[in-house]
Amino acid sequence: MAVFTWTGNKAHVGLVEVLNRAVHENLYENAPIWRLATRIADLAGSGAEQMQTATLTRGAAAAAAHSLEDTAASVGTITVGNFTAVVAVQEYRLDMTDLSRTLSANGFDMALAVSLCVDAISQRRTDLYCATFANFATSKGTTGTDLDIDAVWEAIFASQIALVPAGGALVLKPKALGELQQSIRSEGGAYQFQAPTAAMLQMKGQMYAGSTLGLDVYSVGSVTDDATDYSNALVHPGAVGYVEASMSALNGDGGINVPSGSSIRVEVARDASKAQSQVYARDAVGFAEQEDLRGVEILSQIA
């Protein structure tokens, strides 16, 4: 995490601006899992809280030319669909008591406030990202059973049949990850599970668990369930997208400058009756299934 220090008797506005800049810069630093989704657009100034985006299905490949000029060429078609992503404000509040500030060496613990705001926003984005997996039309694995390598193969085959390029990522509940590792523990060569190196963790983030079958594997607690099964997923680029809305600056007395292009705004409030200060972090973002065939839900039991 980048380090930002706060010293001297600066104005309150300056403190908030440093907070805004620090949270914005640190949010993208540790390769969070939600960045597997595709950023679609910034809806700031659009006059709408949702965006409907067209998707195109390509036609067949070209064929050999006809020998007779009067023979019509084969006709291909482009199918147009769409998906809708809706932006909404996500909110986090951090309460800092006077006692905690008094005991802190720096008075206002800037590093702690930034870290907690970043973690809260990133976790919320991860929750929204994983919530889209249950919407994939293709579902593999068997309800009420542990995850095994066969279910992963079925998901890979489904992607291949849909002409999705090889690769992608497995996003699994920690319990499902353990079941998968147990299922393939005796495998060797390309099938074996490759543990992450320190360099890979730094590049892909702390949720990166390793790789198998040419897929990156992530262990994510935000994977949802229906009280019977977890909705794990095989996701490829383009399976899930998200929209943001850049926050505007607050003008006037106590105005706040927000980094350009940032969907996050951080503010500080004071409640003397409770002897505490509050840090509010708000993020304008929305996630949606983008191209259905690029994602496969993989079921595994929660029990």
C-alpha positions in Angstrom: 0.0 0.0 0.0 1.3 3.5 -0.8 2.2 5.6 2.2 0.6 9.0 2.8 1.6 11.0 5.9 -0.3 13.8 7.5 1.6 16.4 9.6 1.1 19.8 11.0 -2.0 21.9 11.5 -3.5 21.6 8.0 -7.0 22.6 7.1 -9.8 20.0 7.3 -10.3 20.1 3.6 -6.6 19.2 3.0 -7.0 16.1 5.1 -10.0 14.9 3.2 -8.3 15.5 -0.2 -5.3 13.4 1.0 -7.8 10.7 2.0 -9.5 10.7 -1.3 -6.2 10.5 -3.3 -4.9 7.7 -1.1 -8.0 5.6 -1.2 -8.3 6.0 -5.0 -4.7 5.0 -5.7 -4.6 2.1 -3.3 -7.9 0.5 -4.4 -6.2 -0.8 -7.7 -2.8 -1.6 -6.2 -3.2 -5.1 -5.0 -4.9 -6.7 -8.0 -8.3 -7.3 -6.5 -10.4 -10.2 -7.9 -13.1 -7.9 -9.2 -10.7 -6.6 -11.7 -11.3 -9.8 -13.7 -14.4 -8.0 -14.8 -14.3 -5.6 -17.7 -14.8 -1.9 -17.1 -17.4 -0.8 -19.5 -17.9 3.0 -19.1 -18.1 6.0 -16.8 -21.7 7.1 -16.5 -20.8 10.5 -14.9 -22.7 13.2 -16.8 -24.8 10.7 -18.8 -28.1 11.6 -17.1 -28.8 7.9 -16.5 -28.0 5.4 -13.7 -27.8 2.4 -16.1 -26.2 1.6 -19.4 -27.5 -0.8 -22.0 -24.7 -2.2 -24.1 -25.0 -4.1 -27.4 -23.4 -7.5 -27.9 -22.7 -9.0 -31.3 -22.7 -12.7 -32.3 -20.5 -13.2 -35.3 -21.6 -15.1 -38.4 -20.0 -18.0 -40.2 -16.5 -17.9 -41.8 -16.0 -17.1 -45.5 -16.4 -20.0 -47.9 -14.7 -20.7 -51.2 -15.8 -18.5 -54.1 -18.4 -19.8 -56.5 -17.2 -20.7 -60.0 -20.3 -19.1 -61.6 -20.8 -15.4 -61.3 -24.6 -15.9 -61.2 -24.4 -18.0 -58.0 -25.2 -16.0 -54.9 -22.7 -16.0 -52.1 -23.6 -17.6 -48.8 -25.1 -15.1 -46.4 -23.9 -14.6 -42.8 -25.8 -12.7 -40.1 -24.8 -10.7 -37.1 -27.1 -11.2 -34.1 -27.4 -8.2 -31.8 -28.2 -8.6 -28.1 -27.7 -6.4 -25.1 -27.0 -6.4 -21.4 -27.8 -3.7 -18.8 -25.5 -2.5 -16.0 -26.9 -0.3 -13.3 -24.7 1.9 -11.1 -25.5 2.4 -7.4 -23.8 4.0 -4.5 -22.1 1.7 -2.0 -21.3 3.2 1.4 -18.9 2.5 4.2 -18.5 4.4 7.5 -15.5 4.2 9.9 -16.0 5.5 13.5 -12.9 6.8 15.2 -13.3 7.7 18.9 -11.5 10.5 20.6 -9.8 7.9 22.8 -8.4 6.0 19.9 -7.2 9.3 18.3 -5.6 10.4 21.6 -3.7 7.1 22.0 -2.5 7.2 18.4 1.0 8.5 17.9 -0.2 10.7 14.9 -3.5 11.8 16.3 -5.5 10.9 13.2 -4.4 7.5 11.9 -4.3 8.1 8.2 -2.9 4.8 7.2 -5.5 2.9 9.2 -8.4 5.0 7.7 -7.1 4.5 4.1 -6.6 0.7 4.6 -10.0 0.1 6.1 -11.8 2.2 3.4 -9.9 0.4 0.6 -10.7 -3.0 2.1 -14.4 -2.2 2.6 -14.8 -0.9 -1.0 -12.8 -3.7 -2.6 -14.7 -6.3 -0.6 -18.1 -4.8 -1.7 -17.0 -4.9 -5.3 -15.9 -8.5 -4.9 -19.3 -9.3 -3.5 -21.1 -7.7 -6.4 -18.8 -9.4 -8.9 -19.4 -12.9 -7.4 -23.1 -12.3 -7.2 -23.3 -12.4 -11.0 -22.1 -16.1 -11.3 -25.6 -17.5 -10.5 -26.9 -15.8 -13.6 -24.8 -17.8 -16.0 -27.1 -20.0 -18.1 -24.6 -22.8 -18.3 -24.2 -24.7 -15.0 -21.9 -27.7 -14.3 -21.3 -29.8 -11.3 -23.9 -31.8 -9.3 -26.0 -30.2 -6.6 -25.4 -31.5 -3.1 -21.9 -32.9 -3.9 -18.3 -31.8 -3.4 -16.4 -30.1 -6.2 -14.1 -32.4 -8.2 -12.0 -32.2 -11.3 -14.7 -33.7 -13.5 -17.0 -30.7 -12.9 -14.1 -28.4 -13.9 -13.5 -30.4 -17.1 -17.2 -30.1 -17.9 -17.0 -26.4 -17.5 -14.0 -26.2 -19.8 -15.7 -28.4 -22.4 -18.8 -26.1 -22.3 -16.6 -23.1 -22.9 -14.8 -24.8 -25.8 -18.1 -25.8 -27.4 -19.2 -22.1 -27.2 -15.9 -21.2 -29.0 -14.6 -19.2 -26.0 -10.8 -18.8 -26.2 -8.8 -21.1 -23.9 -7.7 -19.8 -20.5 -9.8 -18.0 -18.0 -10.0 -18.2 -14.2 -11.7 -20.5 -11.6 -13.3 -18.5 -8.8 -14.0 -20.9 -5.9 -15.2 -20.8 -2.4 -12.3 -21.8 0.0 -14.1 -25.1 0.8 -14.6 -25.8 -2.9 -10.9 -25.1 -3.5 -9.9 -27.7 -0.9 -12.2 -30.3 -2.5 -10.7 -29.6 -5.9 -7.1 -30.0 -4.6 -8.1 -33.3 -2.9 -9.7 -34.5 -6.2 -6.5 -33.9 -8.2 -3.8 -34.5 -5.5 -2.5 -37.6 -7.3 -2.4 -36.0 -10.7 0.9 -35.1 -12.4 2.1 -33.1 -15.4 -0.3 -30.5 -16.8 -3.1 -31.8 -14.5 -1.4 -31.2 -11.2 -2.2 -28.2 -9.0 0.6 -25.5 -9.1 0.9 -23.6 -5.9 1.5 -19.8 -6.3 4.9 -18.2 -6.0 5.6 -15.0 -4.2 5.9 -13.1 -7.5 2.5 -14.5 -8.7 0.8 -13.4 -5.5 2.2 -9.9 -5.9 1.0 -9.8 -9.5 -2.4 -11.5 -9.1 -3.4 -10.6 -5.6 -3.8 -12.4 -2.2 -6.8 -14.3 -3.4 -4.8 -16.1 -6.1 -4.4 -19.8 -5.0 -2.5 -21.3 -7.9 -3.2 -22.8 -11.3 -4.4 -26.1 -12.9 -5.4 -27.1 -16.4 -4.2 -23.8 -17.7 -6.6 -21.9 -15.5 -5.8 -19.4 -12.8 -7.5 -20.4 -9.5 -8.8 -17.9 -6.9 -10.1 -18.6 -3.4 -12.8 -16.1 -2.7 -15.1 -16.0 0.3 -17.6 -13.8 -1.5 -18.8 -16.7 -3.7 -22.6 -16.9 -3.1 -24.8 -19.8 -2.3 -28.5 -20.8 -2.4 -28.4 -22.5 1.0 -27.6 -25.8 -0.8 -24.8 -25.1 -3.2 -22.1 -22.6 -3.8 -22.1 -20.8 -7.2 -18.4 -21.1 -8.1 -17.5 -20.2 -11.6 -15.2 -20.5 -14.6 -15.0 -17.0 -16.0 -13.3 -15.7 -19.1 -12.6 -12.1 -20.1 -15.9 -10.4 -21.1 -18.1 -12.7 -18.9 -18.8 -9.9 -16.3 -18.6 -6.1 -16.8 -19.0 -3.1 -14.5 -19.8 0.6 -14.8 -18.7 3.4 -12.6 -19.8 7.0 -12.1 -17.0 9.5 -11.4 -17.8 11.5 -8.3 -17.9 15.2 -8.7 -16.1 17.7 -6.4 -18.1 19.4 -3.7 -17.8 23.1 -4.0 -18.3 25.9 -1.6 -17.2 26.0 2.1 -15.5 22.8 3.0 -15.4 21.8 -0.6 -13.7 18.5 -1.5 -11.6 17.8 -4.6 -11.9 14.2 -5.9 -9.2 12.7 -8.1 -10.2 12.8 -11.8 -12.0 9.7 -12.9 -12.5 8.4 -9.4 -15.9 6.8 -8.5 -15.0 7.1 -4.8 -15.5 10.1 -2.6 -14.3 10.2 1.0 -15.6 12.7 3.6 -15.0 13.3 7.3 -17.7 14.2 9.8 -17.6 15.1 13.5 -20.2 14.0 16.1 -19.3 15.7 19.4 -22.1 14.1 21.3 -20.5 10.7 20.8 -16.9 12.0 21.0 -16.0 10.5 17.7 -15.1 11.4 14.1 -16.5 9.5 11.1 -15.0 8.7 7.8 -17.5 8.1 5.0 -16.4 6.3 1.8 -18.9 6.1 -1.1 -18.4 4.2 -4.3 -20.6 4.6 -7.4 -20.4 1.2 -9.2 -22.5 -1.6 -10.7 -21.7 -5.1 -12.0 -23.6 -7.2 -14.5 -23.3 -10.4 -16.6 -21.8 -9.2 -19.9 -21.6 -12.2 -22.3 -23.3 -15.3 -20.9 -21.3 -17.9 -22.9 -18.0 -16.6 -21.4 -19.0 -17.8 -17.9 -20.0 -21.2 -16.5 -21.4 -21.7 -13.0 -19.9 -24.6 -11.1 -21.9 -26.0 -8.2 -20.6 -27.6 -5.0 -22.3 -28.3 -1.8 -22.1 -26.0 1.2 -22.4 -28.8 3.8 
